[in-house]
Amino acid sequence: MINFIVWIIVGALIGWAASVVMRTNSRQGLIADIIVGIVGAFLAGIFLSPLFNIGTINEGDFSIPALLISLGGAIILLAISKLFRNVAGFLVVVIILLLIFVYFNCWVMDPDSLFCASVRMLPFVQ
């Protein structure tokens, strides 16, 4: 139980620090800071932890490197949320997600289709 309370408090501090860095502090409250800190640590666990081989606060690691990785994930989360605030950013995110969807589905689809064959021939895919 005490670990859960520490996790919430550290998540709030990380979310607050990320909102100060990204200059979104005036638009967020305490609950948003907690959510940004915890979800940002979750994102960092998926994307940044394998790169740096460091745990996050979601794994119960409260060391300085784990706090910095969790802060990085929260900053990435806020940067993505800033992209969704205008139409052009939203369209960029939708196009990127569509390209990722097509890329992964072409490996499952029929290899004889012309579309998937052209996707597989792209230089950055191989």
N, C-alpha and C positions, 0 to 999 in steps of 0.2 A: 504494500500500500504506500509506503513512504517513497519507494522508487517511482511510483506513478505520479506522485505529487512533485517530486524533483523533475521528472520528465516534462510535466506541464510547465513548471516554472522556467526550466532551461529552454523549452520550446518557445515560450513567450519572450524570453530575452533574445533568443536568436532571431525570432520574427521581428522584434523591435529594432535590433541592430541592422537587419537586412532592409527594413523600411526606411531607416535613417540613411543608409548607403544609397538606396535607390530613390530617395526623396519622395516617398509616398507616405511619410509618417503622419502628415496632417489629415489624410483621408482614411486612415485605419484606426480602429480601436483596439482594445485589449484582446477581444475574442479573435479578431482578424490576425493580430500578431501571433497568437497561439497557433492558429490554423496554419499560417504561413511558415512558422518555425517547424512544426511537426511534419507538414506535407513536404516542405523543402528538405528536411532531413530524410524523408522517405525517398524523394527524388535523388538526393545525393547518394543514398544507399544503393540505388539502382545504377546510376550513371557514373558517379565519381569514386565510390568506394573501390570498385574493381581496378580503376586506373591508378589509384594511390595506395591500395591495399590497407585502407584504414576504415574502421567501423564508424558508425554514426551514433547519435544519441538514441535513436530508435532501437539500437542493438544493446543498449545499456552501457555504452562506452562514453564516459564523460571526461575524457582527456582533452587536452588543448587541440591536438590534430583532429580529433573527432568533432569537436565544436567548430573548428574552422571548415571542415568538410560540410557539416550541416549548415553552416552559414552560407557557404557557396551554393548549396542546393536551394536555400531560401532566396538568395539573390537571383538565381536562374529562374525560379518560380515567379518572382516579381517582374523580371524582364519579360517573361512570356505573357504575363497578365497585362503588361503595358502594351504589348503587341495587339492584344484583343480590344484595346480601347478605341482604336480607329478602324475604319473599314479596310484600308490598304493592308494593315497588319493582319487583320483577320483573313483576308484573301491569301496572303502569303502563307499563313499557317495552314489553311485549308489545302492549298496547292501542295505544300510539302507533305502533309498527311496523305493526300491522294497519291502522290508519287511513291511514298513508302508502301501504301496499300497495293498499288499495281506491282511494285517490285516483288513483294513477298507472295502475291497471288500468282505471278507468272511462273514461279517455281513449282506450284501445285497444278497449274493448268496443263492442258495438252501441249506437249513440246512441239507439235507440228503446226501450231497456229502461227501465222505470220507476225502478229503483234508481239507475242511473247518471244519469238525468235529475234525480232528487232530490238526488244528491250534487253535481251541477253547479250546482244552484240555491242551495247554501249561500252565505252572504254572504262568508265569508273565502276561498272558493275562487276567486272571480272576481277 
